[in-house]
Amino acid sequence: MTKRSRSRFDVEVGARIRSRRTYAAMSLEALAARAEKDMSELSRYERGERSCPTFVLAKIAGALGCDVADLLEGVQAK
């Protein structure tokens, strides 16, 4: 199986998620519990290894106490 190349968009969104999480002094485990997702899945999103579906991004934003727009603001699509 070949590794998918990371897109700049996925990397930037993942960095925003991680930044918000660390600013909130929240562990990955706590975010996973609040967003009802697996820790390893969230870790892949934070590293930009996977695209985060919109419905999951909404759960993550809710768990972080922000809007989806806060996680996407200023991120360039291409």
C-alpha atoms as an extended CHARMM CRD file, in Angstrom:
* protein
*
        78  EXT
         1         1  MET       CA              0.0000000000        0.0000000000        0.0000000000  PROA      1               0.0000000000
         2         2  THR       CA              1.3870000000        3.4050000000       -0.9210000000  PROA      2               0.0000000000
         3         3  LYS       CA              1.2750000000        6.3480000000        1.4000000000  PROA      3               0.0000000000
         4         4  ARG       CA             -0.9680000000        9.2210000000        0.3860000000  PROA      4               0.0000000000
         5         5  SER       CA              0.8530000000       12.5130000000        0.1490000000  PROA      5               0.0000000000
         6         6  ARG       CA             -0.2670000000       15.0690000000        2.6940000000  PROA      6               0.0000000000
         7         7  SER       CA             -2.0400000000       18.0840000000        1.2950000000  PROA      7               0.0000000000
         8         8  ARG       CA             -1.1570000000       21.5330000000        2.5330000000  PROA      8               0.0000000000
         9         9  PHE       CA             -4.8220000000       22.0560000000        3.4410000000  PROA      9               0.0000000000
        10        10  ASP       CA             -4.9440000000       18.9200000000        5.6230000000  PROA      10              0.0000000000
        11        11  VAL       CA             -1.6680000000       19.8650000000        7.3190000000  PROA      11              0.0000000000
        12        12  GLU       CA             -2.8780000000       23.4040000000        8.0780000000  PROA      12              0.0000000000
        13        13  VAL       CA             -6.2600000000       22.2800000000        9.4050000000  PROA      13              0.0000000000
        14        14  GLY       CA             -4.5480000000       19.6400000000       11.5360000000  PROA      14              0.0000000000
        15        15  ALA       CA             -2.1710000000       22.2520000000       12.9350000000  PROA      15              0.0000000000
        16        16  ARG       CA             -5.1650000000       24.4310000000       13.8380000000  PROA      16              0.0000000000
        17        17  ILE       CA             -6.8410000000       21.5530000000       15.6500000000  PROA      17              0.0000000000
        18        18  ARG       CA             -3.6710000000       20.7590000000       17.5960000000  PROA      18              0.0000000000
        19        19  SER       CA             -3.0830000000       24.4320000000       18.4040000000  PROA      19              0.0000000000
        20        20  ARG       CA             -6.6230000000       24.8880000000       19.7520000000  PROA      20              0.0000000000
        21        21  ARG       CA             -6.3460000000       21.6630000000       21.7370000000  PROA      21              0.0000000000
        22        22  THR       CA             -3.0220000000       22.5420000000       23.3430000000  PROA      22              0.0000000000
        23        23  TYR       CA             -4.1690000000       26.1250000000       24.0380000000  PROA      23              0.0000000000
        24        24  ALA       CA             -7.1370000000       24.6290000000       25.8890000000  PROA      24              0.0000000000
        25        25  ALA       CA             -4.6920000000       22.3890000000       27.8250000000  PROA      25              0.0000000000
        26        26  MET       CA             -6.6410000000       19.3800000000       26.5700000000  PROA      26              0.0000000000
        27        27  SER       CA             -5.0650000000       16.0120000000       25.9740000000  PROA      27              0.0000000000
        28        28  LEU       CA             -5.6650000000       14.1000000000       22.7760000000  PROA      28              0.0000000000
        29        29  GLU       CA             -7.4440000000       11.5070000000       24.8860000000  PROA      29              0.0000000000
        30        30  ALA       CA             -9.8280000000       14.1280000000       26.3120000000  PROA      30              0.0000000000
        31        31  LEU       CA            -10.5540000000       15.5620000000       22.8640000000  PROA      31              0.0000000000
        32        32  ALA       CA            -11.2310000000       12.0780000000       21.5120000000  PROA      32              0.0000000000
        33        33  ALA       CA            -13.6960000000       11.3980000000       24.3150000000  PROA      33              0.0000000000
        34        34  ARG       CA            -15.4940000000       14.7210000000       23.8260000000  PROA      34              0.0000000000
        35        35  ALA       CA            -15.6130000000       14.3900000000       20.0380000000  PROA      35              0.0000000000
        36        36  GLU       CA            -16.5580000000       10.7010000000       20.3000000000  PROA      36              0.0000000000
        37        37  LYS       CA            -13.6970000000        9.6860000000       18.0170000000  PROA      37              0.0000000000
        38        38  ASP       CA            -10.6910000000        7.4010000000       18.3050000000  PROA      38              0.0000000000
        39        39  MET       CA             -7.4210000000        8.9670000000       19.5270000000  PROA      39              0.0000000000
        40        40  SER       CA             -5.4300000000        7.4920000000       16.6460000000  PROA      40              0.0000000000
        41        41  GLU       CA             -7.9020000000        8.9370000000       14.1360000000  PROA      41              0.0000000000
        42        42  LEU       CA             -7.6120000000       12.4080000000       15.6890000000  PROA      42              0.0000000000
        43        43  SER       CA             -3.8380000000       12.1110000000       15.7410000000  PROA      43              0.0000000000
        44        44  ARG       CA             -3.8460000000       11.4260000000       11.9850000000  PROA      44              0.0000000000
        45        45  TYR       CA             -5.9770000000       14.5410000000       11.4210000000  PROA      45              0.0000000000
        46        46  GLU       CA             -3.6470000000       16.6600000000       13.5620000000  PROA      46              0.0000000000
        47        47  ARG       CA             -0.6090000000       15.4590000000       11.5990000000  PROA      47              0.0000000000
        48        48  GLY       CA             -2.3760000000       16.1080000000        8.2870000000  PROA      48              0.0000000000
        49        49  GLU       CA             -2.1480000000       12.4640000000        7.3030000000  PROA      49              0.0000000000
        50        50  ARG       CA             -5.8820000000       12.2750000000        6.6650000000  PROA      50              0.0000000000
        51        51  SER       CA             -8.5230000000       14.7120000000        5.5200000000  PROA      51              0.0000000000
        52        52  CYS       CA            -10.9630000000       15.4910000000        8.2860000000  PROA      52              0.0000000000
        53        53  PRO       CA            -14.5800000000       15.0790000000        7.1330000000  PROA      53              0.0000000000
        54        54  THR       CA            -16.8130000000       18.0720000000        7.7640000000  PROA      54              0.0000000000
        55        55  PHE       CA            -19.0550000000       16.2460000000       10.2360000000  PROA      55              0.0000000000
        56        56  VAL       CA            -15.9940000000       15.1940000000       12.2630000000  PROA      56              0.0000000000
        57        57  LEU       CA            -14.5610000000       18.7150000000       12.0960000000  PROA      57              0.0000000000
        58        58  ALA       CA            -17.8750000000       19.9600000000       13.5260000000  PROA      58              0.0000000000
        59        59  LYS       CA            -17.5880000000       17.4820000000       16.4270000000  PROA      59              0.0000000000
        60        60  ILE       CA            -13.9830000000       18.5090000000       17.0590000000  PROA      60              0.0000000000
        61        61  ALA       CA            -14.8610000000       22.2090000000       16.9860000000  PROA      61              0.0000000000
        62        62  GLY       CA            -17.7140000000       21.6290000000       19.4310000000  PROA      62              0.0000000000
        63        63  ALA       CA            -15.4240000000       19.6930000000       21.7510000000  PROA      63              0.0000000000
        64        64  LEU       CA            -12.8900000000       22.5430000000       21.6020000000  PROA      64              0.0000000000
        65        65  GLY       CA            -15.5600000000       25.1920000000       22.2070000000  PROA      65              0.0000000000
        66        66  CYS       CA            -15.0840000000       26.9380000000       18.8770000000  PROA      66              0.0000000000
        67        67  ASP       CA            -16.7230000000       27.1250000000       15.4660000000  PROA      67              0.0000000000
        68        68  VAL       CA            -15.6540000000       25.1720000000       12.4090000000  PROA      68              0.0000000000
        69        69  ALA       CA            -14.8780000000       28.5510000000       10.8230000000  PROA      69              0.0000000000
        70        70  ASP       CA            -12.2600000000       29.1520000000       13.5380000000  PROA      70              0.0000000000
        71        71  LEU       CA            -10.4370000000       26.0060000000       12.4110000000  PROA      71              0.0000000000
        72        72  LEU       CA            -10.6510000000       26.9330000000        8.7150000000  PROA      72              0.0000000000
        73        73  GLU       CA            -10.1540000000       30.7040000000        8.7690000000  PROA      73              0.0000000000
        74        74  GLY       CA             -7.2610000000       31.7290000000        6.5690000000  PROA      74              0.0000000000
        75        75  VAL       CA             -6.4400000000       28.1970000000        5.4110000000  PROA      75              0.0000000000
        76        76  GLN       CA             -5.7460000000       28.1270000000        1.6910000000  PROA      76              0.0000000000
        77        77  ALA       CA             -7.4930000000       25.3610000000       -0.2420000000  PROA      77              0.0000000000
        78        78  LYS       CA             -4.6490000000       25.0170000000       -2.7460000000  PROA      78              0.0000000000
